């Protein structure tokens, strides 16, 4: 979803204000964490129970299983998690851009134990 922006940030043609990037990265990381927890919970959703043996109830149970099952719900959550991770990386590249000139950016990277090598490893290829 953010591949073009990530490529631009990697090339150095796009960056965000360091304070906004720090807030944005923290928010994106919280979002990814919450969605990851939701995905773990969703994997444990039991298959439909409590439907009677009537044909209409069996159809309803099948529809519930399809909508709540791995193929739809988990797939959507994976898409949102991937977008959140890309957004976090975009903010991170902006923070790194200002590491040498902005004290808050340098402090953020140090506090999160992020160095140029680890950031480069996350960058798009």
C-alpha positions as CSV (number, residue, x, y, z in Angstrom):
1,X,0.0,0.0,0.0
2,X,2.8,2.4,0.8
3,X,5.5,0.9,-1.5
4,X,5.9,4.0,-3.6
5,X,6.3,6.2,-0.5
6,X,8.7,3.8,1.0
7,X,10.8,3.8,-2.1
8,X,10.8,7.6,-2.2
9,X,11.8,7.7,1.5
10,X,14.6,5.2,0.8
11,X,15.8,7.4,-2.1
12,X,15.7,10.4,0.2
13,X,13.1,12.3,-1.9
14,X,10.3,12.0,0.7
15,X,10.5,12.6,4.4
16,X,8.3,13.8,7.2
17,X,8.9,16.2,10.1
18,X,10.8,14.3,12.9
19,X,8.2,15.0,15.6
20,X,5.3,14.0,13.4
21,X,7.2,10.9,12.2
22,X,7.9,9.9,15.8
23,X,4.3,10.2,16.8
24,X,3.2,8.5,13.6
25,X,5.6,5.6,14.1
26,X,4.5,5.1,17.7
27,X,0.8,5.1,16.6
28,X,1.6,2.7,13.7
29,X,3.4,0.3,16.0
30,X,0.5,0.3,18.5
31,X,-1.9,-0.3,15.6
32,X,0.2,-3.3,14.3
33,X,0.4,-4.7,17.9
34,X,-3.3,-4.4,18.4
35,X,-4.1,-6.0,15.0
36,X,-1.6,-8.8,15.7
37,X,-3.4,-9.5,19.0
38,X,-6.8,-9.4,17.2
39,X,-5.4,-11.9,14.6
40,X,-4.2,-14.2,17.3
41,X,-7.7,-14.1,19.0
42,X,-9.5,-14.5,15.7
43,X,-7.5,-17.7,15.0
44,X,-9.1,-19.1,18.2
45,X,-12.7,-18.3,17.2
46,X,-14.5,-21.6,17.5
47,X,-16.6,-22.7,14.6
48,X,-20.2,-21.9,14.8
49,X,-22.1,-23.6,17.6
50,X,-25.7,-23.3,18.8
51,X,-27.3,-23.5,15.4
52,X,-30.1,-26.1,15.1
53,X,-30.2,-28.8,12.6
54,X,-32.7,-27.0,10.4
55,X,-31.5,-26.5,6.8
56,X,-31.6,-22.7,7.2
57,X,-29.6,-22.9,10.4
58,X,-27.0,-25.1,8.7
59,X,-26.7,-22.5,5.9
60,X,-26.4,-19.7,8.4
61,X,-23.7,-21.6,10.3
62,X,-21.8,-22.2,7.0
63,X,-22.0,-18.5,6.2
64,X,-20.7,-17.6,9.6
65,X,-17.8,-20.0,9.3
66,X,-16.8,-18.6,5.9
67,X,-17.0,-15.0,7.1
68,X,-15.2,-15.6,10.4
69,X,-12.8,-18.2,9.1
70,X,-9.2,-17.9,8.3
71,X,-9.6,-17.2,4.6
72,X,-11.5,-13.9,5.0
73,X,-10.9,-12.5,8.5
74,X,-7.3,-13.5,8.9
75,X,-6.5,-12.4,5.4
76,X,-7.9,-9.0,6.0
77,X,-6.1,-8.6,9.3
78,X,-2.9,-9.6,7.5
79,X,-3.4,-6.9,4.9
80,X,-4.0,-4.3,7.6
81,X,-0.9,-5.5,9.5
82,X,1.3,-5.3,6.4
83,X,0.0,-1.7,5.7
84,X,0.7,-0.7,9.3
85,X,4.3,-2.2,9.1
86,X,4.9,-0.3,5.9
87,X,3.6,2.9,7.4
88,X,5.8,2.4,10.5
89,X,8.9,1.8,8.2
90,X,8.0,5.0,6.3
91,X,8.0,7.0,9.6
92,X,11.2,5.3,10.6
93,X,13.0,6.3,7.5
94,X,11.9,9.9,8.1
95,X,13.2,9.7,11.6
96,X,16.6,8.4,10.4
97,X,16.8,11.2,7.9
98,X,17.0,13.7,10.7
99,X,19.1,11.6,13.1
100,X,22.2,13.8,12.6
101,X,20.4,17.1,12.9
102,X,17.5,16.6,15.3
103,X,18.1,15.6,18.9
104,X,14.7,14.0,19.3
105,X,15.2,11.8,16.2
106,X,18.6,10.6,17.5
107,X,17.2,10.0,21.0
108,X,14.2,8.0,19.5
109,X,16.5,5.8,17.5
110,X,18.8,5.2,20.5
111,X,15.9,4.5,22.8
112,X,14.4,1.9,20.4
113,X,17.9,0.4,19.7
114,X,17.6,1.2,16.0
115,X,20.8,1.8,14.1
116,X,21.4,2.4,10.4
117,X,22.0,-1.3,9.7
118,X,18.8,-2.5,11.2
119,X,16.8,0.3,9.5
120,X,18.4,-0.6,6.1
121,X,17.5,-4.2,6.6
122,X,13.8,-3.2,6.9
123,X,13.9,-0.9,3.8
124,X,12.3,-2.1,0.6
125,X,14.5,-3.8,-1.9
